Amino acid sequence: MTHLTVHEWRGVGVGTQSSSNSSDAFTRSQANALLAAARAHPLANQHGTNILIDSHSKIIAGQMVGVISAPGCSLEILPKIDDETTESPATVRHRLIRMLDVALGLNLGSGQASKMARQAGSLLDIFIRLFAERLLAEVRRGLPHDYLAQEDDLPALRGRLNIRRQFTTLAVRPDSLACRYDVLSANPPLLRIMKACVVMLRHYARSADTLRRLNELRIMLVDVSDIPISHLPWSQVRIDRTNHRWDTLYKLARLLLKRDWQATHRDSRAQQGITLLFPMNDLFEAYIAALAKRAVRGTEWTVRAQAGRLYCLIEDGKEGRPRFQTRPDLLIERDNQTVMIIDTKWKRIGNNPEDARYGVSQTDVYQMMAYARLYKCPQVMLLYPHHAGLGAQRLRADYRIVAGEERLQVASVDLIPDEAAVVEQLTHLIGINTQKGEGKGAA
C-alpha cells in the first residue's frame, strides 16, 4: 500500500511500473486509479481536475483537502496556508483538524486531536482512531437503549387500546385486544449505525492499536444487527438529552459513512479504501462563519451564513421573473439591518510586494460592489487567510467605492493561533465593542 502526502496545488511524482517501491512517487497505474477516483467523486467537475490534475510526470492536487484512495494507494492532500517547508505535515494536519472540528461542530477537543496529529500517518487515520477511542469509551460506560412502538393482538391489555382496530377488525373477536405498547430495545438505530461504522473501518485501520480497539468493539456490539451501509436508519436517529454524549460519535459516523456537504465518499468495494475530501473554499467559509457567530455572542449583532439570496436582475415583461440570485457568505446584521457583508476567499494574496492591489481579483471586487448596492450595505469585506508573505501585520486595506459611500475592505485572518485568537481578530474586523456589549460600525 503506497500512501503519500502533498499540499494543495503541489504535485507528487509518477514513475514507471518498475519504480513501484519508490517512497515518494506513484506508479502510472496507481496514478491512473487515483485520477479515476477523482473523476468519480460526487464533488468533481467534468474531468475531476478540481481534485487531481494529470501532468504526466506527476499528479497535482487541486483545492480539495483530505484523503483520496484507490486500489493499493492513497493520497493525503493538506491545505497550503503558509510555506510548507517551514511547517511539518503534522502541524498542518492538526490545523486542518481544528478547522474541521469548528466547521462541522464535532467537539473533538484540541488536546486529543493535537496528540493524534503528531502520531497518525494521515487525516483518515486520525478520524478512525478518534472514532474507535470515543466509541470504546462510551460503550464501556453503557449502551443506549430505545423504546420501539409495537402493535399486536393480545389476550390481555398491554399499553393502550387501539380503539379503531378493536371495534372494526376485532369486533367479532372478544378474546383479543388490539394493543399499542412500547418495548425497550437494545438494538436502536444509533447503535446499528455505530456497528456499521466499526465493521467498515476495520478494513482500513492501519494502526495495530486502532485495529485492536475496533475488534474489541465488534465483540461488544455482537448483539446489534448488521445492516448494509446503504440501508442505515439515519432518519430514525434522535439525539436528545438522554443520549447527548453520543452526539460527537454520531457526527463522526456521518462523516465516515454518509455523503454530506463535506463530500464523504466511500466506494462500495472494500479494496478501494475511503475517500474523504473537503473543498477548502467551503471549509474556510464554514470555519469563519462559526467563529464569527462566537464573536457576536452576547451582543446585538447577528451573523447569518449563505443568507440574503436577493436577485440581481428582473426580466422585462409582464411576469418579471428574477434572475441571478446572490448568496453572500456572511451577513452581519444589527437591528434587522445588514451592516456588513463578508466574503471569504481561500487564496494566497499579496505574494508580489510591487502589486498595489495585493493580487485581489477584479471579479471578486465587482462581486462585492454588487453586494453593497443590492443589500444597501455600507461595509463589505473580502477576507483571506494570512500568510508569512504578507508580513508580520495582518492585511487590512480600506477603499471607498466610487460614486457612493460604501466601503470595501480587504483583510486577512491569521489561522495559526488557536480559535480564541481567531475570534478576537474577527471581533476587531467586524467592529464589535465587546467591553460594552454593543456594536459599532467598522471603520
N, C-alpha and C positions, 0 to 999 in steps of 0.2 A: 504494500500500500504506500503510494507516494503522496505525501502531504507537504505543500509549500505555502508560504505566506508572502503576500505582496500588498503594497499600498495602492489606493485608488489612483488611476492614471499612470501607474507604473507597470512594467512588464516582467514576465517570468519566461526564461528561456525554453525553447522547444528543440530537442535534439533528435537524433536518429533513433531507430529501434534498438540499435546496439548500445545506446547510452542509457538504457532503462534503469541502470543502477545509480545514475547521477543523483546527487543530493540537492542540486539546485536547478533542475530542469525536468520537464515532462517529455516523454516520447511523443512523436507525432500522433500515434493512435490515442494516447491519453489526452492530448490537446484537442483532438477532434471530438472525443467523447465529452469533454468539458464544454466545448463550443456548442455541441448538440444539446447538452443540458441547459445551457444559457438560452438557446433559441426556444426551448420548450417551456421555459419558466413563465408563469402567469403574468409577470410584470415586464417581460421582454418586449422590445419593439419588433418590427417585422423580421429583422435578422439577428436579434439578440445582442446588437452592438452596444446597447446601453449597459450591458453586463460584462461581456468579453468581446475583444476585438482581435481578429486573427491577423498577425503581422508576419506570417511565415516563420521567421526565426524566433518569434516569441508571441505570447498572447498578452494583451494589455487589458487591465481591469478598467471598467467604466466607473460610473458614480453610484455604485452599489457597494455595500459592505456586508460582511457576513461570511458564510461558507457555501461553496458550490461543490457538489460531489458528482462523481461518475464512477463507473466500474474500475476499481483498482487505484483511484486517485481522488484527491480533493484539493481545493484551493481556498485559502482564507484570505479575504480582502479586508484590509484595515483602513480606516479613514486617514486622509493626509491633512492633518491640522497644521503641523509645523514640519521642519526639516526632519525626515525620518532617520537621518544619520545621527541626530542628537538625542533621540529617544528610542528606547528599546521597544520591541513589539509588545512586551508585557505591559509597559506603561501606556501605550496607545490602546491596547486591548482593555485595560482597566478603565480608561476614559470612555471607551465605547460602551462598556457595561454600565457605567454610570448614566450615560445618556439614554440607553435603552431602559434602564430602571426608572428614570424620571418620566420619559415619554410614554411608556407603557403602563406605568403605575404598578410595577412588580413588587416593590417593597423588599428588595433583596438584602439591603444593609451593606454599606460601603466596605466595612471591615472584612466580611466574609468574601465578598466579590474581589477585593484587592488581593487577598491571600491566594485565591484560586487563579487570578490572572497571572500571578508570578509562577505558579506551579503547572498550570494546564498548558497543553500544546496548541489549543485553538479556542476560538469563541464557542464552538459547539461543545467541546469538552467541558467548558465551564458550565454551560447550561445543563448538560447531562448530569454533571456532578452536583450542581446546586439542587436539581430536582431530586436526585437519589437521596441526598443527605436530608433535605427538608421532609420528604415523604417518609423516610425511615423514622425520623424523629416523631412525626405526627402519628404514624401507625403504632409506634410503641406507647404513645400516650392514650391510644384508644381509637377504634374505628368509628366513624359517624354512622348513625342509623337513620332510617327514614320510615315514615308511615305511608303505606300504599293503600289506596282506596280499593275495596273489594265489593263485589255484589254476588250473592248466592241465595239459593232457596234452601232454608234450614228448617228443621223441626221445631226449633225454639228461637225466640227473638235474640238477635245479636246486633248491637249497634242501633241503627234506625230502620224503620219500616219504609220500604219503597211502596208508597200507597198506590201509585198508578199501576204498577205491575201486580200488586196484591189483588186489586179489585178488577183487573182485566184478565191477564193470563192465568192467574192462580185463583180466579173466582170460584172454580169448581174443585179446588184442592185445599180443603180446610186443614190438611195435615202439614202443609208447607207455608212458611213465611218468607216473603221477599225481603231480604236483609241487605243493608248497606253498612259496612263497617271498615275500620282501618286495621291493617296488620303491620306490626313492626318488622321491618326488613333489614337484614344485614347486607343487602345487595343493592344499595341505592345507586342512582345514575352517576353520582360523583365518583364512587369507588370503581365503577365499571370503566370510567374514563381514565382513572389513575392506573388501573391494571393494564389497560391497553397501551398506555404510555410506557409502563415498565417493560412490557413484552417487546415493544418496538425498539426501545433504547438498548436492550440487551444485545441487539445485533450490531450496534455502532459504538458502544463504550470501548475506548481504547485503554483506559487505565484499569489495572487489575483491581485496585481498591474500589473504584466505582462499580465495576462488574460484580464484585463480591456483594456490595450493597443491593444492587438490582436483583441478584439471585436470591438474597435473603428476603427481599420484598415479594418476589414471585411466590415464595413459600408461604409468607404471612398472608398473602391475598389469594390463597388457593381456593377458598370458598366463594370468591367473587366471580361472576360469569365472564367468560371470554367473549368479546364482541368485536367484529371487524371494525376497523377504523372508519370505514365509510358509513357504518350504521350506529355510531356512538350517539347517545341521547343528550346532545348538547342543550337542546331546548328544555329539557326536563330538570336541569340543574338549577337550584335556587341557593344562592349564598346569602345567609341571614345571620342573626346573632348567635344561632345555635351551632353554626359551622364556619364562623367568620375566620377562624385560624387557618382554614383551608383555602382562603382566597388567593394567596400568592401561588400555591401549588396549582390551583385551577388555571390561573393566568399562564403559568409556565407550561402546563399541558396544552393549552390552546396554542401557545407559541410553537410548540414542537409538533403538534398534530394537525392543526387547522389552518386553512388559508385565510388569514385576516388581512388588515391593511399592511401589516409588516411583511406580507408575502412569504409566509412559511410555505415551503413546497417540499413534499416528500414523494418520491417515486414509489409506486406500489411494489416494485421489485427490490427485495432486501439488499441485493448486492450493489444497488445504485447509491445507497447512502442517503443522507438527509441534506437537502439544500435549504439553507436558512439565510435569506437575503433581505436587506433593508435599504430602500432608497435614501441616500444621505440628505437630499433636499427635504423630504418628508420628515425624516428623523430630527433634523436640526430645527425645523419649524415646530414639531410637537414638543421638543425639549424646551425651546424658548417660550412657547405658549404656557406650558405647565409652570415654569419658573416665574413668568410674568404674572400669573394668577397668584402665586405666593407673594410677589412684590406688592400687589394692590390689596392683599388681605387686610381687613380692618379699616379700610379707607372708603371713600365714596366712589372710588373708581371701580370699574369692572373691565374684564378682558374677555372678549369673545373670539374664538378661533374659527376661521373659514366661515365667517358670517357676512352680513350685509347683503350680498347677492343682488345688487342693483344692476339694471341693464344699461349699456352704453347708448344704444340706439333704439328707435322705434320706427317701424316701416311706415312709409306714407300710404295712405289709403284708409278705407273705412274700418278695417279690423285693427290696424295699428299694432301689429304684433311686435313685442320687444325682442331685440336681438343682442347677442354678445354680452352674456351675463358675466359679472365680475365676482371674484371671491378673494378679497384681501386676506392675507394670512392672519393678521391680528387687528381687531378693532378695539381701541382703548376709549371707553365711554365714561362720561360723568353727567349726571342729571339727564340721562337719556339722549345726550348729545355726543357725537363722535368727536373727540378732541385730538386723537392721533391714530394714524394707521401705520402699522409696521409690516414690512415685507422682508422675510428672512431669505438670504441667498447664501447657499453653501458654495462660495467661490473664494479663491485667494486673490484679493485685490491689492493694489499698491506695490506690486513687485518691481515696477520701474519707477525709481525716485524722480525721474525727469517728467513723468506724466502727471500734470496738474489735476487730471480728472481721476487719478488713482486706479485707472483701468475699469471704472464703472461703465457698464453697458448703457448705450443710449436707449436701447429698448426698455431697460429697467427704469430709466428716468422718465420716459414717455408714459410708462405704466403708472408710475407714482403721480405724475401730473394729472392723469385721468382720474385717479382715485381722489385726489384733492378737490377737483372740481365737482365730480359726481356726488361725493359724500359731503360736500361743503365742509371739508376738514381743514383746519388751519395748519396742521403739522403732519407731515408724512416722513417716514424714515425707511431707508434701506439698511438692513442690519447684516453684517458679515462676521464670520469668525476671525478673531485676531490671530496674527502670527508674527514671528520674530522679524520678518522682513519689514513690518510696519514701524518697528522701533519699540522702545520701552513703553511709550504712551499709547493708549488706545486711540484709534482714529475717531475723530468727531469733526466733521466738516459741515458747515451750515450754508444754505443757499436760499435766496428768495426767488420764487417762481415769477417770471416776467409777466407783467400786466395783471398782477394780482397781489394779494397779501399773504398767500400761502407760502409755507417754508418747507424745503426739503432738507433732510439731514442724512448724511452718510456716516455711519458709525460702525464700530467693531466691538465685539464682546469677547473677552478672554475666557476660554473654556478650560484652561489648565487648573485654576483653583477649584475648590470644592463648590457645591451648589449654593451654599450661603453667600459666597463671594460673587457668584454669578447673579444671584438675586439682588445683591447690593448694587451691582453695575446696572441692572435693568431699572432699579429704583431711580437712579440718577438720570438714566437715559429718558425714562418716561417723564420724570419731573415730579416725583411724589415727595411731599414733606412728611416723612414718617414720624417725626417728633410730635407734630401737632395732630397727626392722623388725618391731614387734609391733603387735597391735591392742588397743584398749581400748574399752569401751563408750562410746557417745556420751552426753554429759551432757545 
